[in-house]
Amino acid sequence: MSASTMKAAGVEGRRILVRGTVQGVGFRPWVYRLALEEGISGRVRNDARGVTIEVFGHSEALEAFLRRLGKEAPEAAHVREVSEEPIPTEPLRGFAIVPSKGDGARRVSIPPDLATCPECLQEVQDPTDRRHLYPFTNCTHCGPRFTIARDVPYDRQATTMAGFAMCPACRREYEDPRDRRFHAQPVACPECGPRVRLLDPSGAPANGEAGDAIGAAARALAGGRIVAVKGLGGYHLACDATSPGAVRLLRQRKRRDEKPFAVMVRALDDARAIGLLDPAEERLLASVERPIVLVRQRPGGGLAPEVAPGNPLVGLILAYTPLHHLLLEAAGRPLVMTSGNLSEEPMAATDQEALERLSGIADLFLAHDREIENRCDDSVARVIAGKPTVFRRSRGYVPRAVSLRRPVRRSVLACGAQLKNTFCLAAGDEAWLGPHVGDLDSLEATGAFEEQVERLQRFLGIRPEVIAHDLHPDYASTRYALARPEPVKVGVQHHHAHVMSAAAEHGLEGPVLGLAWDGTGYGTDGTAWGGELLLVRDGSFERMATLRPLRLPGSDEAIRQVWRVALAALDDAFDGTPPLERLRLFDSVPAREVAVVRRMAARELHSPLAHGAGRYFDALGALGLLRPRATYEGQVALEWNLAAAGDDTASYPFDLTEADGLVQADLRPLVRAAVADLLNGVTPACVSARFHEAMADVAAAQVRRVASAHGPMPVVLTGGCFQNARLAEGVLRRLHREFDVRLHGEVPPGDGGIALGQALVADAVGGA
């Protein structure tokens, strides 16, 4: 049939452009099947920015195809934009998947790693299937992606699967567009794919039963031993999560005194037995990204108390690889599954790294011969105000792009912060946050950071023209930025970047009010900020409100020895004469140390002023929980949050003052009232609840005061303090009827999301 005859018969042609994460997730085979179902002809191909579809058929069939295209895409696909235009009809028969076109701007075509799909899991569990019990089963809907990629375009030869030649059966699946393994680059089976092995700390084979490495590892775990397990993005350290002795041993060897461990379970039913889950938490747990989800522990759920000492929350994660499923089934119990490292080091990713760095921790190593190219730790999330908030954005999310409402003018590399570091690359109308690196306090961590920056630059084909960094001169990320050869460097104030990251995630333009509450960020006046309300206009900001500062005697030492912050808050609130002798916290602090710290503060010796909201959480938490010291960053603030009674809605007083256009919340009345309650026998749970109510009142009062002078505008809640669900929900509840209030979602509110804001500020300032 000629094109003119087709047109006369009512046949139309359309070109459809699909943008988003649509490569490597089974999108083209799904489009192929959809076209056959709707009886239309045409072709589909990958291109530099996504997928292009050219279709021909009657208008009714094309409209039905378009409707389904927007609603029924594979779960792992993230369709950001669909556009269409008419094209001349062509006399095609059938529908075809055609070779990709590589013209246009090069952009990452590698999707994030995907949790095992139900179909693959069924094959692994089916004794009649050729992939029965095979721990590397995958298809276009699931399996490794980013973590095995060595380069782009994303095909098998550019991954760590290049050395595994497909057997004839896998090749047939790979080449059949009707098969769900069509162009699944990691496709493998027991005949041709990777193999698992069990090693002792010397690297020698450890399992006595050939071919039963997973079973032998499971028996070791059941016997209280620690096993290093090679996952998708690195090694985990695993032990029996129901055994106090096993968990204590892991803590001792890993040098992790109290920070909670994550727990892996097989399925949602197992998670329900351990955690009190609501529907939103269940959806997040079962999502294809498979993050660790922070949920309330179920009383009597069977976990060893040592998993999360004194903490009502537990981080649960569902198995996301066939190897995990098989190990958990064989072990018959939930397993601690924590990053394979000593505290604050990058997780081990290669077999050599694991044997060198973890041999003093793990008794056995469950390894395999599929190499990990890109280190990528588990993501962490929590449901806040009914929606997921990602705290750590890594496996399952990286390297998915963040869409920008306004394109950047020049490509930008933003180097992030010192703690919980991630970096960001931005070009055109997209930005890519790199995988979680962690705290840049060691040579190993800074080396991993630099390695990941170079790799993502190569994947994206981006040569950055502008380099963004924090204002703090001693951050390793700042030093790295300033040492790079690019001539345009832009320092970005910490909380300005926080606000811009939240605004960018939500596509907000124009002025935005941002509550940026965290522990510490380098301020433009030389003090430590962290309780800020900023009015932000892209590349500029005005500091509109803050909190009354506290002295930090000993600087960073006060963040670890939180009794010092409590003492500073008490001396400030009681004019130097607080009732220390009646406060039980100071029973455990020698009087000599108190005197020394007071002298330091009085002389302003190594005692900077700090406006951080987190410092007030530390101070009141230390007093209420009798916690003189923190064993990990943010511990006391977190425990103070979790101690709050759910039904106490009383609050504490505070004052708002204003000088030179800056509103300051004076929290001395709050401190005095909280101390009075503690001395009068009010429970710490009630004091914590009232403190949280007061802090939410402070935030709302500041926003209303500033908005009354500058007019209504969107409000974003950002910074690490808004990982506190009670605080975030309290502020939202107070303001949502008057303002458009936004919380973070896929971009972390803490320092793990700050690089996105740095990139956009730097573009606005230095991108011309």
Buried (B, 14 or more C-beta within 10 A) or exposed (E): EEBEEBEEEEBBBBBBBBBBBBBBBBBBBBBBBBBBEBEBBBBBBBBBBBBBBBBBBBEEBBBBBBEBBEEEBBBBBBBBEBEBEEBEBBEBEEBBBEEBEEEEEBBBBBBBBBBBBEEBBEBBBEEEBBBEBBBBBBBBBBBBBBBBBBBBBBBBEBBBBBEBEBBEEBEEBBEEBEBBBBBBBBBBBBEBBBBBBBBBBEBEEBBEEEEBBBBBBBBBBBEBBBBBBBBBBBBBBBBBBBBBEBBEBBBEBBEBEBBBBBBBBBBBEBBBBBBEBEEBBBBBBBBBBBBBBBBBBBEEBEBBEBBBBEBEBBBBBBBBBBBBBBBBBBBEBBBBBBBBBBEBBBBBBBBEBBBEBBBEBBBBBBBBBBBBBBBBBBBBBBBBBEEBBBBBBBBBBBBBBBBBEEEBBBBBBBBBBBBBBBBBBBBBBBBBBBBBBBBBBBEBBBEBBBBBBEBBBEBBBBEBBBBBBBBBEEBBBBBBBEEBEBEBBBBBBBBBBBBBBBBBBBEBEEBBBBBBBBBBBBBEEEBBBBBBBBBBEBBEBBBBBBBBBBBBBBBEEBBBBBBBBBBBBBBBBBEEEBEBEEBEBBEEBEEEBBEEBBEBBEEEEBBBBBBBBBBBBBBBBBBBBBBBBBBBBBBBBBBBBBBBBEEBEEBBEBEBEEEEEEBBBBBBBBBBBBBEBBEEEBBBBBBBBBBBBBBBBBBBBBBBBBBEEEEEBBBBBBBBBBBBBBBBBBBBEBBEEEBBBBBBBBBBBBBBBBBBBBBBBBBBBBBE
